[in-house]
């Protein structure tokens, strides 16, 4: 059985195109949550650079992500426009989880 893994994607958007980037990304993130091998995603924006974004995605099946999920029709508009939105190609890293800790607080 495949082990969960995390994908870190760093994207440097061209100045002034942040809103367009986010508008194209939102439906992709909304659709991803319904995929069977998807676990979670968190979108970050650098506090010192509004054009720098980080996606933290966790999936259960790397083969499914590469061979199936990356080719879903809901990604087409985002992927087609992305090269023009970015200052440089996105940086993608694959990580394996060793430990997770969460704070559980009651009101």
BAFI-3210 file (N, C-alpha, C; in Angstrom, 3 decimals, decimal comma, padded with zeros to 6 digits):
// residues 107
n [1|2|3|4|5|6|7|8|9|10|11|12|13|14|15|16|17|18|19|20|21|22|23|24|25|26|27|28|29|30|31|32|33|34|35|36|37|38|39|40|41|42|43|44|45|46|47|48|49|50|51|52|53|54|55|56|57|58|59|60|61|62|63|64|65|66|67|68|69|70|71|72|73|74|75|76|77|78|79|80|81|82|83|84|85|86|87|88|89|90|91|92|93|94|95|96|97|98|99|100|101|102|103|104|105|106|107]
n.u [000,839|000,598|002,462|001,542|002,594|004,247|004,024|005,868|005,440|006,847|006,175|006,908|005,338|004,750|005,014|002,014|000,343|-000,759|-003,476|-004,762|-003,401|-004,215|-006,969|-007,102|-005,985|-007,708|-010,123|-008,841|-007,765|-010,176|-011,361|-009,492|-009,835|-011,742|-010,630|-009,668|-007,080|-006,160|-005,222|-004,743|-004,282|-002,397|-002,258|000,191|001,443|004,273|005,351|007,003|007,061|004,720|004,389|005,320|004,545|003,600|002,656|001,468|000,975|-000,622|-000,717|-001,882|-000,945|001,609|002,035|-000,583|-000,999|000,901|000,366|-002,410|-003,880|-002,513|-003,280|-005,919|-008,911|-009,776|-007,476|-006,450|-006,773|-005,340|-002,737|-002,105|-001,907|-000,033|002,886|003,141|002,438|004,384|007,600|009,746|010,246|008,124|009,117|009,403|009,189|009,453|008,435|008,739|006,725|007,638|006,739|003,931|002,481|-000,101|-001,989|-004,573|-007,146|-009,638|-012,498]
n.v [-001,187|002,235|004,855|007,842|011,065|014,249|017,118|019,897|022,943|025,647|028,858|031,629|034,383|036,740|040,231|041,976|040,105|038,470|038,265|037,169|034,729|033,519|033,391|031,552|029,341|028,696|027,154|024,767|023,855|023,574|021,462|019,407|018,422|016,486|014,263|010,820|010,097|012,288|014,078|016,535|020,132|023,135|026,522|028,933|032,296|034,271|036,305|038,478|038,868|039,337|038,069|035,545|032,185|029,211|025,917|023,321|020,131|017,049|013,702|010,340|008,568|008,448|007,663|007,803|010,561|011,631|010,288|010,426|012,503|014,942|015,356|015,959|017,430|019,795|021,119|022,256|025,019|026,454|025,278|025,896|028,683|029,194|029,340|031,974|033,472|033,121|034,076|032,390|028,865|026,716|025,335|022,065|019,794|016,596|015,131|012,947|012,049|011,967|012,469|013,918|016,579|018,029|020,662|020,369|022,067|022,992|025,129]
n.w [000,000|-000,849|000,774|002,550|001,370|001,096|-000,918|-001,668|-003,117|-004,550|-005,693|-007,634|-008,374|-010,985|-010,335|-009,673|-010,783|-008,914|-008,045|-010,296|-010,457|-008,008|-008,485|-010,586|-009,353|-007,225|-008,068|-008,737|-006,306|-004,930|-006,365|-006,060|-003,463|-003,590|-004,676|-004,606|-003,664|-002,352|000,578|002,031|001,724|002,030|001,449|001,295|001,747|001,361|004,042|003,610|000,917|-001,323|-003,727|-003,629|-003,198|-001,435|-001,752|000,174|-000,040|000,712|-000,129|-000,842|-002,716|-004,835|-007,512|-008,545|-008,283|-010,101|-012,564|-012,925|-011,418|-012,019|-014,600|-014,749|-016,075|-014,755|-014,077|-016,351|-017,320|-015,383|-015,551|-018,214|-018,226|-016,259|-016,874|-017,920|-015,743|-013,842|-012,539|-012,681|-013,273|-011,320|-008,184|-007,135|-004,529|-003,008|-000,017|002,784|005,466|008,874|011,409|013,037|014,788|016,699|018,144|020,376|021,533|023,854|023,932]
ca.u [000,000|001,409|002,529|001,310|003,777|003,937|004,618|006,033|005,530|007,130|005,840|007,211|004,426|005,163|004,316|000,766|-000,456|-001,134|-004,924|-005,071|-002,862|-005,096|-008,267|-006,944|-005,641|-008,822|-010,930|-008,014|-007,748|-011,536|-011,612|-008,554|-010,279|-012,651|-009,879|-009,505|-005,732|-005,857|-005,450|-004,873|-003,402|-002,360|-001,660|000,889|002,009|005,406|005,019|007,862|007,005|003,358|004,410|005,876|003,543|003,990|001,584|001,848|-000,052|-000,383|-001,415|-001,639|-000,450|002,441|001,761|-001,874|-000,819|001,660|-000,238|-003,842|-004,334|-001,908|-003,857|-007,360|-009,351|-009,914|-006,160|-006,006|-006,642|-004,248|-001,460|-001,857|-001,581|001,007|004,194|003,092|002,234|005,537|008,907|010,623|009,474|007,837|010,035|008,622|009,946|008,673|008,883|008,128|006,424|008,164|005,987|003,009|001,990|-001,184|-002,517|-006,023|-007,573|-011,086|-012,883]
ca.v [000,000|003,458|005,678|009,266|011,888|015,667|017,843|021,331|023,627|027,065|029,581|033,061|035,000|038,063|041,308|042,448|038,980|037,631|038,025|036,228|033,447|032,968|033,088|030,312|028,254|028,356|026,004|023,555|023,409|023,128|020,167|018,412|017,837|015,372|013,162|009,742|010,008|013,580|014,186|017,927|021,144|024,441|027,548|029,958|033,450|034,770|037,567|039,552|038,916|038,950|037,332|034,202|031,290|027,838|024,935|022,159|019,144|015,695|012,717|008,966|007,709|009,262|007,254|008,382|012,006|011,922|009,712|010,710|013,789|016,080|015,453|016,192|018,602|021,014|021,759|022,722|026,482|026,859|024,827|026,610|030,079|029,291|029,859|033,424|034,088|032,915|034,655|031,247|027,622|026,327|024,380|020,988|018,866|015,521|014,851|011,821|012,419|011,139|012,731|015,058|016,978|019,005|021,156|020,241|022,903|023,186|026,511]
ca.w [000,000|-000,899|001,984|002,314|001,136|000,977|-002,028|-001,430|-004,408|-004,389|-006,920|-007,618|-009,339|-011,461|-009,624|-010,257|-011,275|-007,780|-008,024|-011,378|-010,015|-006,980|-009,102|-011,361|-008,443|-006,324|-008,491|-008,704|-004,917|-004,594|-007,005|-005,527|-002,192|-003,870|-005,270|-003,626|-003,082|-001,721|002,016|002,475|001,148|002,686|000,600|002,079|001,053|002,138|004,695|003,124|-000,547|-001,695|-004,992|-003,372|-002,635|-001,151|-001,597|000,968|-000,383|001,170|-000,950|-000,411|-003,792|-005,737|-008,900|-008,903|-008,445|-011,324|-013,770|-013,061|-010,887|-012,714|-015,941|-014,632|-016,855|-013,953|-013,971|-017,672|-017,430|-014,492|-016,112|-019,468|-017,943|-015,243|-017,313|-018,092|-014,425|-012,974|-012,881|-012,962|-013,095|-009,940|-007,570|-006,535|-003,687|-002,403|001,342|003,500|006,853|009,950|012,630|012,993|016,101|016,602|019,404|020,508|022,661|023,970|024,127]
c.u [000,890|001,348|002,214|002,632|003,316|004,700|004,670|006,288|005,711|006,921|006,124|006,411|004,968|004,363|003,091|-000,140|-000,933|-002,621|-005,334|-004,595|-003,808|-006,465|-008,209|-006,658|-006,836|-009,672|-010,152|-008,004|-009,118|-011,824|-010,722|-009,098|-011,219|-011,938|-009,586|-008,117|-005,292|-006,136|-005,652|-003,986|-003,497|-001,649|-001,080|001,324|003,113|005,062|005,836|007,859|005,633|003,268|004,914|004,859|004,142|002,721|002,156|000,726|000,343|-001,316|-001,080|-000,949|000,292|002,159|000,435|-001,745|-000,179|000,921|-001,699|-004,180|-003,774|-002,492|-005,370|-007,748|-009,457|-008,586|-005,746|-005,795|-005,480|-002,888|-001,109|-001,367|-000,357|002,352|004,228|002,946|003,481|006,797|009,910|009,797|009,259|008,854|009,180|009,552|008,998|009,286|008,106|007,925|007,054|007,339|005,078|002,507|000,958|-001,589|-004,035|-006,444|-009,085|-011,343|-012,880]
c.v [001,258|004,224|007,122|010,014|013,330|016,256|019,316|021,994|025,117|027,753|031,066|033,709|036,372|039,143|041,789|041,342|038,052|037,284|037,030|034,820|032,779|032,589|031,802|029,112|027,794|027,178|024,693|022,994|022,894|021,742|019,070|017,707|016,654|014,165|012,092|009,663|011,307|013,527|015,631|018,844|022,404|025,377|028,622|031,094|033,998|036,117|038,751|039,692|038,434|038,176|035,897|033,353|029,908|027,002|023,743|021,147|017,779|014,757|011,319|008,114|008,556|008,931|007,849|009,889|012,327|011,472|010,091|012,150|014,998|016,305|015,666|017,445|019,887|021,740|022,478|024,231|026,999|026,510|025,578|028,037|030,238|029,807|031,379|034,161|034,056|033,608|033,578|029,979|027,302|025,292|023,346|020,060|017,838|015,201|013,675|012,244|011,433|011,284|013,933|015,326|018,080|019,428|021,008|020,992|023,012|024,627|026,933]
c.w [000,000|000,426|001,648|002,153|000,967|-000,195|-001,621|-002,771|-004,136|-005,730|-006,732|-008,744|-009,742|-010,719|-010,399|-010,756|-010,153|-007,783|-009,110|-011,015|-009,018|-007,545|-009,929|-010,466|-007,612|-006,810|-008,534|-007,281|-004,492|-005,156|-006,418|-004,303|-002,377|-004,471|-004,225|-002,986|-002,395|-000,227|002,464|001,643|001,989|001,725|001,503|001,152|001,942|002,761|004,178|001,604|-001,015|-003,011|-004,823|-002,615|-002,417|-001,007|-000,861|000,773|000,165|000,420|-000,443|-001,462|-004,828|-007,209|-009,386|-009,132|-009,787|-012,590|-013,992|-012,663|-011,637|-014,103|-015,910|-015,419|-016,034|-013,758|-015,258|-017,752|-016,580|-015,101|-017,395|-019,218|-017,024|-015,756|-017,481|-016,754|-013,556|-013,487|-013,258|-012,748|-011,617|-009,468|-006,838|-005,769|-003,096|-001,041|001,916|004,949|007,828|011,219|012,397|014,404|015,920|017,998|019,365|021,752|022,676|024,383|025,523]
res [x|x|x|x|x|x|x|x|x|x|x|x|x|x|x|x|x|x|x|x|x|x|x|x|x|x|x|x|x|x|x|x|x|x|x|x|x|x|x|x|x|x|x|x|x|x|x|x|x|x|x|x|x|x|x|x|x|x|x|x|x|x|x|x|x|x|x|x|x|x|x|x|x|x|x|x|x|x|x|x|x|x|x|x|x|x|x|x|x|x|x|x|x|x|x|x|x|x|x|x|x|x|x|x|x|x|x]
***
